Amino acid sequence: MGSKLPMHSHAFSQELHTQWEALRAWLNTRAKELGFLQVRITDTDVSDAHPHLLEWLEEGRHGQMAYMERHKDLLSDPGRLQIGAIRSICLTMPYLSERGEQHDLHEISASLVEQILQCEEKRLLESDQAVVSLYARGRDYHKVIRSRLQIIATELEEKLQAAFIELNHSLQYRVFTDSAPLMEVELARKAGLGWRGKHTLLLNRDSGSFFFLGEILINVPLPIDTPVEAHCGSCQACIDICPTKAITAPFQLDARRCISYLTIEHHDVIPVEFRSSMGNRVYGCDDCQLVCPWNKYAQLSTVPDFAERHHLGSASLLELWGWSEVQFKERHMGSAILRIGYERWRRNLAVALGNALASNLDDEAKRGIIHQLQQALPSASPLITEHIVWALSQGTEGLDR
């Protein structure tokens, strides 16, 4: 990507420092116009974090995410993803939405955000309701963010070309958002977009953690920003709340136990030991974020694409269970959920329905669930059959039929 810019890197570096304030002001403004919240810049050295990644992989805590093991060398050096890259422009984009309504970021009060989070916490206790992770209720963030990063990169290229037309250098860049073996959280941490929380996610004092990350790797020696201090202190709310104890210690996550991993990345039978703890979560898990004190400062998205679709924030388990494969594909078109496929979607729902049967629902509601599960058995695949049979075993004993 990129085009020929007439500039020498050393001369450009000196020239850039005299004009960077204007460029940086433009970058901040343009990024916010496109829905990003913050922009920071760092170098591409991730050597401090790489040994921890290798240890994590050695212990097998990545589960079935074989691509991480396969690309561990690429993860150690972003310059191998984009030859010559020496800087990463790191950005955050909020995704929190209130039932699809959009708000101006400057008009959002903390109390409104807290009400949204409290509503999500309450929903987790309604065993017959489906809980889909907040980030996945709108359109697929990969496409949304990548296209907007590309706009910024292209316009930045034009501005640099106009500013340094008398020099001779080739500008190269590449945009990323959770789409390549790149240590995004480490780059964002180094850039000063926040610190790594004890749940391993990035935390920011002014916006919590309900945001996506995006990067533009570039071969231009832009001035870099500095990291910020961590502010978790003695708090371990995220560790205590985790339903499956996937956060095994501060800053230590065993993906094989994580509900987000189990419902999204795991392809096979969900281990019995985790099924009851999954509750009514059918795609992802937000528990560690919902309980984090810093998320009272979370910001709402200004990007319409992240607004909730198909009532995913209010649908019941049986409503989603009733979707045919055609409906699943139609309603999740353009959504991150589509990639897990219909079978894993049904697998996750079957587990949640089993947990609903084991809850304090009234007998009539339980009979409705049992009927729907039994109706699905004759045509179910072996994977789904395994989970339906387990689900039925959770709530039939003692039921007044």
C-alpha positions as CSV (number, residue, x, y, z in Angstrom):
1,M,0.0,0.0,0.0
2,G,1.0,3.6,-0.3
3,S,2.7,5.5,-3.1
4,K,5.9,7.3,-3.9
5,L,6.5,10.3,-1.8
6,P,9.6,12.5,-2.6
7,M,11.4,12.6,0.8
8,H,14.5,11.3,2.5
9,S,13.7,9.8,5.9
10,H,16.3,11.7,7.9
11,A,15.4,15.1,6.4
12,F,11.7,14.2,6.7
13,S,12.1,13.5,10.4
14,Q,13.6,17.0,11.0
15,E,11.0,18.6,8.8
16,L,8.1,16.7,10.4
17,H,8.9,17.9,13.9
18,T,8.4,21.5,12.8
19,Q,5.0,20.8,11.3
20,W,3.8,17.9,13.4
21,E,1.5,19.9,15.7
22,A,-0.7,20.9,12.8
23,L,-0.7,17.4,11.4
24,R,-1.5,15.9,14.8
25,A,-4.4,18.4,15.3
26,W,-5.8,17.3,12.0
27,L,-5.3,13.6,12.8
28,N,-7.2,14.0,16.1
29,T,-10.0,15.9,14.5
30,R,-10.4,13.6,11.5
31,A,-10.3,10.5,13.7
32,K,-13.2,11.8,15.9
33,E,-15.2,12.7,12.8
34,L,-14.9,9.0,11.8
35,G,-16.0,7.7,15.2
36,F,-12.7,7.1,16.9
37,L,-12.2,8.4,20.4
38,Q,-8.4,8.7,20.9
39,V,-5.3,8.6,18.8
40,R,-1.8,7.9,20.0
41,I,1.5,6.9,18.3
42,T,4.2,4.5,19.4
43,D,7.1,2.5,17.9
44,T,6.7,-1.1,16.8
45,D,8.9,-2.7,19.5
46,V,6.9,-5.3,21.4
47,S,9.8,-7.3,22.7
48,D,8.9,-6.7,26.3
49,A,5.5,-8.5,25.9
50,H,6.6,-11.3,23.6
51,P,8.2,-13.6,26.2
52,H,4.9,-13.5,28.1
53,L,3.1,-14.5,24.9
54,L,5.5,-17.4,24.3
55,E,5.0,-18.6,27.9
56,W,1.2,-18.4,27.5
57,L,1.4,-20.4,24.3
58,E,3.8,-23.0,25.8
59,E,1.2,-23.7,28.5
60,G,-1.5,-24.2,25.9
61,R,-3.7,-21.5,27.3
62,H,-4.7,-20.4,23.8
63,G,-6.8,-23.5,23.3
64,Q,-7.9,-24.1,19.7
65,M,-6.6,-20.7,18.5
66,A,-3.8,-22.4,16.6
67,Y,-3.2,-19.4,14.5
68,M,-1.5,-17.7,17.5
69,E,1.0,-20.5,17.8
70,R,1.4,-20.6,14.0
71,H,2.1,-16.9,13.8
72,K,4.1,-16.4,17.0
73,D,7.1,-15.2,15.1
74,L,5.1,-12.5,13.3
75,L,3.6,-11.4,16.6
76,S,7.1,-10.6,17.8
77,D,7.8,-8.1,15.0
78,P,5.1,-5.9,13.5
79,G,7.7,-4.9,10.9
80,R,7.3,-8.3,9.3
81,L,3.6,-7.6,8.7
82,Q,4.4,-4.3,7.0
83,I,8.0,-4.1,5.7
84,G,9.8,-1.0,7.0
85,A,7.1,-0.1,9.5
86,I,8.6,1.8,12.4
87,R,5.5,3.5,13.9
88,S,2.0,2.4,14.9
89,I,-0.8,4.9,14.9
90,C,-3.1,3.4,17.5
91,L,-6.8,4.4,17.8
92,T,-9.8,3.4,20.0
93,M,-13.4,3.3,18.8
94,P,-16.3,2.9,21.4
95,Y,-18.9,0.4,20.6
96,L,-21.3,0.8,23.5
97,S,-24.8,1.6,22.2
98,E,-28.1,2.1,24.0
99,R,-30.8,0.1,22.1
100,G,-29.5,1.5,18.8
101,E,-29.9,5.1,19.8
102,Q,-27.0,7.4,19.0
103,H,-25.7,10.2,21.2
104,D,-23.2,13.0,21.0
105,L,-20.2,11.9,23.0
106,H,-20.0,15.2,24.8
107,E,-23.6,14.9,26.1
108,I,-23.3,11.5,27.7
109,S,-23.4,11.5,31.4
110,A,-21.9,8.7,33.5
111,S,-25.2,8.0,35.0
112,L,-26.6,7.0,31.6
113,V,-23.8,4.6,31.0
114,E,-24.2,3.2,34.5
115,Q,-27.8,2.5,33.8
116,I,-26.9,0.6,30.6
117,L,-24.4,-1.5,32.5
118,Q,-26.8,-2.2,35.3
119,C,-29.4,-3.3,32.8
120,E,-26.9,-5.8,31.3
121,E,-26.1,-7.1,34.8
122,K,-29.8,-7.6,35.5
123,R,-30.3,-9.4,32.3
124,L,-27.7,-12.0,33.2
125,L,-30.1,-13.0,36.1
126,E,-33.0,-13.6,33.7
127,S,-32.4,-17.2,32.8
128,D,-34.8,-17.5,29.9
129,Q,-33.3,-14.4,28.1
130,A,-30.3,-14.6,25.7
131,V,-27.2,-12.6,26.4
132,V,-25.1,-11.6,23.4
133,S,-21.9,-9.7,24.1
134,L,-22.3,-5.9,23.7
135,Y,-19.7,-5.6,20.9
136,A,-21.4,-8.1,18.7
137,R,-25.0,-6.7,18.6
138,G,-24.3,-4.4,15.6
139,R,-22.3,-4.8,12.4
140,D,-19.0,-6.6,12.2
141,Y,-16.4,-4.2,13.6
142,H,-13.6,-5.5,11.4
143,K,-15.1,-4.0,8.2
144,V,-16.4,-0.9,9.9
145,I,-13.1,0.1,11.5
146,R,-10.8,-1.1,8.7
147,S,-12.6,1.1,6.1
148,R,-12.3,4.1,8.4
149,L,-8.6,3.5,9.1
150,Q,-8.1,3.3,5.4
151,I,-9.7,6.7,5.0
152,I,-7.3,8.2,7.6
153,A,-4.3,6.5,6.1
154,T,-5.1,7.7,2.6
155,E,-5.7,11.3,3.7
156,L,-2.6,11.3,5.9
157,E,-0.6,10.2,2.9
158,E,-1.9,13.1,0.9
159,K,-1.1,15.6,3.6
160,L,2.4,14.3,4.0
161,Q,2.9,14.3,0.3
162,A,1.7,18.0,0.1
163,A,3.9,19.0,3.1
164,F,7.1,17.3,2.0
165,I,6.9,17.4,-1.8
166,E,10.5,18.5,-2.1
167,L,11.9,15.4,-0.4
168,N,12.3,11.8,-1.7
169,H,10.9,8.9,0.2
170,S,8.4,6.1,-0.3
171,L,5.5,6.1,2.2
172,Q,4.2,2.7,3.1
173,Y,1.3,1.8,5.4
174,R,-1.1,-1.0,6.4
175,V,-4.3,-0.9,8.5
176,F,-5.3,-3.5,11.1
177,T,-8.1,-4.2,13.5
178,D,-8.0,-7.7,15.1
179,S,-7.3,-9.0,11.6
180,A,-3.6,-10.2,11.7
181,P,-1.1,-11.5,14.2
182,L,-0.4,-8.1,15.8
183,M,0.0,-7.5,19.6
184,E,-2.6,-4.7,19.5
185,V,-3.1,-4.3,23.3
186,E,0.7,-4.0,23.8
187,L,1.0,-1.4,21.1
188,A,-2.0,0.6,22.5
189,R,-0.5,0.4,26.0
190,K,2.8,1.7,24.8
191,A,1.1,4.5,22.9
192,G,-0.6,5.7,26.1
193,L,-4.2,4.7,25.2
194,G,-4.4,3.0,28.6
195,W,-3.0,0.2,30.7
196,R,-3.5,-3.5,30.7
197,G,-6.1,-4.4,33.3
198,K,-6.0,-7.6,35.4
199,H,-8.4,-9.1,33.0
200,T,-5.8,-8.5,30.3
201,L,-8.0,-6.0,28.4
202,L,-6.9,-2.4,27.8
203,L,-8.3,0.1,30.4
204,N,-8.6,3.9,30.0
205,R,-9.3,6.3,32.8
206,D,-11.7,8.4,30.6
207,S,-13.4,5.6,28.6
208,G,-13.1,2.3,30.4
209,S,-12.7,-0.7,28.1
210,F,-15.8,-0.8,25.9
211,F,-13.9,0.1,22.7
212,F,-12.3,-1.6,19.7
213,L,-8.6,-1.1,18.8
214,G,-7.3,-0.2,15.4
215,E,-3.8,0.4,14.1
216,I,-2.0,2.0,11.1
217,L,1.5,0.7,10.7
218,I,3.6,3.2,8.9
219,N,7.3,3.7,7.9
220,V,7.3,7.4,8.8
221,P,9.2,8.4,12.0
222,L,6.3,10.3,13.6
223,P,6.9,11.6,17.1
224,I,5.8,9.0,19.7
225,D,3.6,9.3,22.8
226,T,4.4,7.9,26.2
227,P,2.6,5.1,28.2
228,V,0.4,5.9,31.1
229,E,0.4,4.5,34.6
230,A,-1.8,1.6,35.6
231,H,-4.7,2.3,37.9
232,C,-6.1,-1.0,38.9
233,G,-4.6,-0.8,42.4
234,S,-5.7,-3.6,44.7
235,C,-9.1,-4.1,42.9
236,Q,-9.7,-7.6,41.6
237,A,-13.4,-7.3,40.8
238,C,-12.8,-8.8,37.3
239,I,-11.1,-11.8,38.8
240,D,-13.8,-12.4,41.4
241,I,-16.7,-12.1,39.0
242,C,-15.5,-14.4,36.2
243,P,-18.0,-17.3,36.0
244,T,-15.5,-19.9,34.9
245,K,-12.5,-18.6,36.8
246,A,-10.7,-18.0,33.5
247,I,-8.7,-15.1,35.0
248,T,-6.4,-17.4,37.0
249,A,-4.3,-14.6,38.5
250,P,-3.9,-10.8,37.8
251,F,-3.0,-10.4,34.1
252,Q,-3.3,-14.2,33.5
253,L,-6.1,-15.5,31.3
254,D,-6.7,-19.1,30.5
255,A,-8.7,-18.9,27.2
256,R,-9.8,-22.5,27.5
257,R,-11.9,-21.5,30.5
258,C,-13.2,-18.2,29.1
259,I,-16.9,-18.0,28.0
260,S,-16.0,-15.8,25.1
261,Y,-13.5,-18.4,23.9
262,L,-15.9,-21.3,24.5
263,T,-18.8,-19.7,22.7
264,I,-16.8,-18.2,19.8
265,E,-13.4,-19.8,19.2
266,H,-14.1,-23.3,20.5
267,H,-15.3,-25.6,17.7
268,D,-16.2,-28.8,19.5
269,V,-18.2,-30.0,22.4
270,I,-18.2,-27.5,25.3
271,P,-16.7,-29.2,28.3
272,V,-19.4,-30.2,30.8
273,E,-17.5,-28.6,33.7
274,F,-18.1,-25.1,32.2
275,R,-21.7,-25.5,30.9
276,S,-23.6,-24.5,34.1
277,S,-21.3,-21.5,34.6
278,M,-22.1,-20.2,31.1
279,G,-25.6,-19.3,32.3
280,N,-27.6,-17.6,29.5
281,R,-24.5,-16.2,27.6
282,V,-24.8,-17.4,24.0
283,Y,-22.1,-15.3,22.3
284,G,-19.2,-13.8,24.3
285,C,-19.1,-12.6,27.9
286,D,-18.9,-9.1,29.3
287,D,-18.9,-9.9,33.0
288,C,-15.3,-8.7,33.7
289,Q,-16.1,-5.4,32.0
290,L,-19.5,-4.8,33.5
291,V,-18.0,-5.0,37.0
292,C,-14.9,-2.9,36.3
293,P,-15.2,0.5,38.2
294,W,-13.5,2.3,35.3
295,N,-16.4,1.5,32.9
296,K,-18.6,4.0,34.6
297,Y,-16.6,6.4,32.3
298,A,-17.3,4.3,29.2
299,Q,-18.4,6.3,26.1
300,L,-21.2,5.6,23.7
301,S,-20.5,5.0,20.1
302,T,-21.3,7.7,17.5
303,V,-21.1,5.0,14.7
304,P,-24.6,3.9,13.6
305,D,-23.2,0.5,12.4
306,F,-22.7,-0.5,16.1
307,A,-26.4,0.0,16.9
308,E,-28.2,-3.1,18.1
309,R,-29.8,-5.2,15.3
310,H,-32.6,-7.8,15.4
311,H,-33.3,-7.2,19.1
312,L,-30.2,-9.0,20.2
313,G,-30.2,-7.1,23.5
314,S,-33.7,-8.2,24.4
315,A,-34.4,-11.6,22.6
316,S,-35.3,-14.6,24.6
317,L,-33.5,-17.9,24.3
318,L,-36.5,-19.6,22.6
319,E,-36.8,-16.7,20.2
320,L,-33.2,-17.2,19.0
321,W,-33.6,-21.0,19.1
322,G,-36.5,-20.7,16.7
323,W,-34.4,-19.2,14.0
324,S,-33.8,-21.4,11.0
325,E,-30.4,-21.6,9.4
326,V,-31.6,-19.3,6.6
327,Q,-32.8,-16.8,9.2
328,F,-29.5,-17.1,11.1
329,K,-27.6,-16.2,8.0
330,E,-29.9,-13.4,6.9
331,R,-30.1,-11.7,10.3
332,H,-26.4,-12.0,11.1
333,M,-25.3,-10.9,7.6
334,G,-22.5,-8.4,8.1
335,S,-22.2,-9.4,11.8
336,A,-19.3,-10.9,13.6
337,I,-21.6,-13.6,14.9
338,L,-22.0,-15.1,11.4
339,R,-18.5,-16.6,11.5
340,I,-19.3,-19.1,14.2
341,G,-21.9,-20.7,12.0
342,Y,-25.4,-22.0,12.7
343,E,-24.3,-25.2,14.4
344,R,-22.2,-23.5,17.1
345,W,-24.9,-20.9,17.5
346,R,-27.4,-23.7,18.3
347,R,-24.8,-25.5,20.5
348,N,-24.5,-22.3,22.6
349,L,-28.2,-21.9,22.8
350,A,-28.8,-25.5,23.9
351,V,-26.4,-25.0,26.8
352,A,-28.2,-21.8,27.8
353,L,-31.6,-23.5,27.6
354,G,-30.3,-26.3,29.8
355,N,-29.3,-23.7,32.4
356,A,-32.7,-22.1,32.1
357,L,-34.2,-25.5,32.9
358,A,-32.0,-25.8,36.0
359,S,-33.1,-22.3,37.2
360,N,-36.2,-21.2,39.1
361,L,-38.4,-20.7,36.0
362,D,-42.0,-21.8,36.5
363,D,-43.1,-25.2,35.2
364,E,-45.0,-23.9,32.2
365,A,-41.9,-22.0,31.0
366,K,-39.8,-25.1,31.5
367,R,-42.3,-27.3,29.6
368,G,-42.1,-24.9,26.7
369,I,-38.3,-25.2,26.6
370,I,-38.4,-29.0,26.9
371,H,-40.8,-29.2,24.0
372,Q,-38.7,-27.1,21.7
373,L,-35.5,-29.1,22.6
374,Q,-37.2,-32.4,22.0
375,Q,-38.7,-31.2,18.7
376,A,-35.1,-30.4,17.5
377,L,-33.6,-33.7,18.4
378,P,-34.6,-35.9,15.4
379,S,-32.8,-33.6,12.9
380,A,-29.9,-32.4,15.1
381,S,-26.3,-33.1,14.3
382,P,-24.2,-35.2,16.7
383,L,-22.7,-32.0,18.2
384,I,-26.1,-30.4,18.8
385,T,-27.6,-33.7,20.0
386,E,-24.9,-33.9,22.7
387,H,-25.8,-30.5,24.1
388,I,-29.6,-31.0,23.8
389,V,-29.4,-34.3,25.7
390,W,-27.4,-32.5,28.4
391,A,-29.8,-29.6,28.5
392,L,-32.9,-31.9,28.9
393,S,-31.1,-33.6,31.8
394,Q,-30.9,-30.3,33.7
395,G,-34.6,-29.6,34.3
396,T,-36.9,-32.6,33.9
397,E,-36.4,-34.1,37.4
398,G,-39.3,-33.2,39.7
399,L,-41.1,-31.3,36.9
400,D,-44.9,-31.5,37.1
401,R,-45.9,-32.6,33.6
